[in-house]
């Protein structure tokens, strides 16, 4: 096993990424896009971060479980204080998973400003894959907004109120650059290609397809599946797929790939939503492009995780208990909104990172109240199978990510009044006997979803909507997993404690930095 050392100086970069708007963004080593990180299963990633911003930063490896190293999860004020401006910190952890992941900023939603890149973890043993292949192609997709997230959270578009201001429409990026000028993907006749396709977007969905070529999905979010052939990949923010594509037999023609950027929850507008991007699949330089009339979208077979089966045959887990959550939306005055998942809109802790409270509060760590109401903490015990039932009675789809785990996607069904968006109630759909696992799932508008995971990874794990604007408005909650085992088996590095103290933050105590249940000093709960 190797140590893979990556040096990141995180700073502001002025960039025109969409070909229209030049704006202040966040890049690495003076550049955008941030170069992808490649590593092999079993290796140790050593990520040296220097913070050249004027605000704290932290970096999360999305989909990496951080077993035994929960303090390396990089979730701002959950598992660490931010790295202060001018300071540096080294993330170091071994990666024993394989598959397609990504690394992004997880402090003040810096992900939305450009701090994101793929993390590709190659398999140690290529013989254990669901299908053999010859080459790989990497396609990472992003939405890009003219205005920073901070400005966009000030005006919340309300889909049921026609007078609310129209939302901004983003542009699409393919492999870090304007989707209209994307680089070619070269293919050779007869070969099989593993296309790794990621949506590193902030709010919107992508659909990806290669007309004339079938795609056989073998991976979702770092978990292998039985091969499943589809016409295209439908990918929500935070999700990833690998699909095997069989090349044509001749070099007579080149082909195109399609990437459609769209959102179901803002009004359709020609040229803005959806936006269509294409790229070239090149078999021979200069060969004519074979035009294949695309099927109507509704006739295409798109990826559906509920229909996929886990390649390792893990059976459906029996739930020990169900945690009920809702995609909650409170519309306040003047187009301001709050969102919540459990009881309260989530607020990033302002005094002590939640993990540091769990590590320092002894037996009281098992009492969810000590973390403060706006962490929305739920304590779970080692070995429990937790089912999350998420009910979405809003007209908006939500892409939900759980840190520290993958989970089985077990059921979808109807919720609330879908006639508000002119749709009939959704059918109830259940997984097969070996449900697909992944780390980011979608609960569609006016539906519920059930997921299950085994509490086998002591730590403090955020569960949140990966549409950054919804996360910013409070759509998140915290799982405090096996605090007793956590205190026995992990130790927070001294450098991380010092980083808190240097910023006037606490490295121990409850959510308010006090002892016991004394939460004086926390911000007031919303009305």
JOSUL-V29436 format. One record per run of one state. SS is the DSSP state (~ for helix, > for strand, _ for the rest). FROM is the first residue (numbers start at 1). TO is the last residue. If there is no record, write none. Layout:
SS;FROM;TO + SS;FROM;TO
This chain:
_;1;2 + >;3;16 + _;17;21 + >;22;28 + _;29;30 + >;31;31 + _;32;36 + >;37;40 + _;41;43 + >;44;51 + _;52;56 + >;57;57 + _;58;58 + >;59;62 + _;63;69 + ~;70;72 + _;73;75 + >;76;76 + _;77;79 + >;80;80 + _;81;82 + >;83;83 + _;84;87 + >;88;94 + _;95;98 + >;99;105 + _;106;109 + ~;110;113 + _;114;115 + >;116;122 + _;123;125 + ~;126;128 + _;129;134 + >;135;144 + _;145;148 + ~;149;152 + _;153;170 + >;171;174 + _;175;176 + >;177;178 + ~;179;181 + _;182;184 + >;185;186 + _;187;191 + >;192;199 + _;200;204 + >;205;209 + _;210;214 + >;215;220 + _;221;222 + >;223;230 + _;231;231 + >;232;235 + _;236;239 + >;240;246 + _;247;253 + >;254;262 + _;263;268 + >;269;269 + _;270;272 + >;273;273 + _;274;274 + >;275;282 + _;283;288 + >;289;289 + _;290;296 + ~;297;299 + _;300;301 + >;302;302 + _;303;304 + ~;305;307 + _;308;308 + >;309;310 + _;311;320 + >;321;326 + _;327;327 + >;328;331 + _;332;336 + >;337;340 + _;341;351 + >;352;352 + _;353;353 + ~;354;360 + _;361;361 + ~;362;366 + _;367;367 + ~;368;371 + _;372;372 + ~;373;375 + _;376;376 + >;377;380 + _;381;384 + >;385;392 + _;393;397 + >;398;402 + _;403;406 + >;407;414 + _;415;417 + ~;418;421 + _;422;428 + >;429;430 + _;431;434 + >;435;435 + _;436;436 + >;437;438 + _;439;439 + >;440;443 + _;444;446 + >;447;454 + _;455;458 + >;459;465 + _;466;467 + ~;468;472 + _;473;475 + >;476;481 + _;482;482 + ~;483;489 + _;490;493 + ~;494;501 + _;502;505 + >;506;506 + _;507;527
